[in-house]
Amino acid sequence: MNIKPSERSLGATIEGVTLSEIDLDGVRLIRAALMKHLVLVFPRQILTSQQLVAVARMFGAVKPHGFLAGMENCPEVLAINKRPGDAQNFGGAWHTDNSYLPAPPMGALLHAQVVPSFGGDTEWSNQYEALMALPESIRIRIDHLWARHESKSVFGALPSVLPEARQQVAIHPLVCLHPETRRATLFHSGACTVGFEGMDDAEATCLGNDLLAVATHPDLTFRHSWRPGDLVFWDNRCTMHRALNDYLGQTRLMHRVSICGTPPLPISL
Ligand SMILES: O=C(O)CCC(=O)C(=O)O
């Protein structure tokens, strides 16, 4: 296994691995690499939907999305499909997956099926570094703050989802202890983070904007340009991500599986 770190503060490419054939040693090495690099790119992976789920299961429990229908023959896999006539894409704003759930996923595997001839990159941000990059004046205000995450901004505009999809709310610590690395990380999710406990709306909006600006600064991000067969595995507990929507008139199809996580931990237990 050849791990090549990106030149950014997160991200690495792993060559020499056939994910459909990994054994427990491989899983251990990949998990260690994920803890270190946060986002792992595995080029040229040939996997059926069932094999994608089987790979994900080597890293934790897997279940269907819950609010969006999975593939008919494999409900744990979400097909993220943007067709030439679609204007909006999925995951276009910075977010942490399903932060509005009591236990958001620990991570996700995204496998490229059809990619546009240009555009359609995905970006991830390093939330450990974001926390460290905050000015002291913000840091002292947020260490023990709890954030309110709502699903409305994700599902509000989708008429086809069940009403409960729009009503999910979770309160999580804004500064969390990563359960595996034990490092402090910011846990923020762009538009899904709608407020902070004990803070009025105006102050919360200001703080949210400041956090997002620091957390998504280009110095703290990694950008991947997809090729068919690329599989990216990210740690959802210490990153945010967004899919760029700059390929109007083209098709982009990805398969995603999420791995179950645990409730985010506050830094002082
Ligand atoms: O399609 C992508 O690049 C990312 C989609 C996304 O945001 C997600 O799967 O949560």
The ligand as an SDF file (V2000), in Angstrom:
LIG
                    3D

 10  9  0  0  0  0  0  0  0  0999 V2000
  -21.1060   14.4190   -4.7210 O   0  0  0  0  0  0  0  0  0  0  0  0
  -20.2370   14.8420   -4.0080 C   0  0  0  0  0  0  0  0  0  0  0  0
  -19.1290   15.1470   -4.3960 O   0  0  0  0  0  0  0  0  0  0  0  0
  -20.4810   14.9820   -2.5300 C   0  0  0  0  0  0  0  0  0  0  0  0
  -21.8990   14.7720   -2.1870 C   0  0  0  0  0  0  0  0  0  0  0  0
  -22.1580   15.0870   -0.7530 C   0  0  0  0  0  0  0  0  0  0  0  0
  -22.0870   16.2030   -0.3460 O   0  0  0  0  0  0  0  0  0  0  0  0
  -22.4280   14.0030    0.1520 C   0  0  0  0  0  0  0  0  0  0  0  0
  -22.3880   12.8470   -0.2530 O   0  0  0  0  0  0  0  0  0  0  0  0
  -22.6860   14.3170    1.3390 O   0  0  0  0  0  0  0  0  0  0  0  0
  1  2  2  0
  2  3  1  0
  2  4  1  0
  4  5  1  0
  5  6  1  0
  6  7  2  0
  6  8  1  0
  8  9  2  0
  8 10  1  0
M  END
$$$$
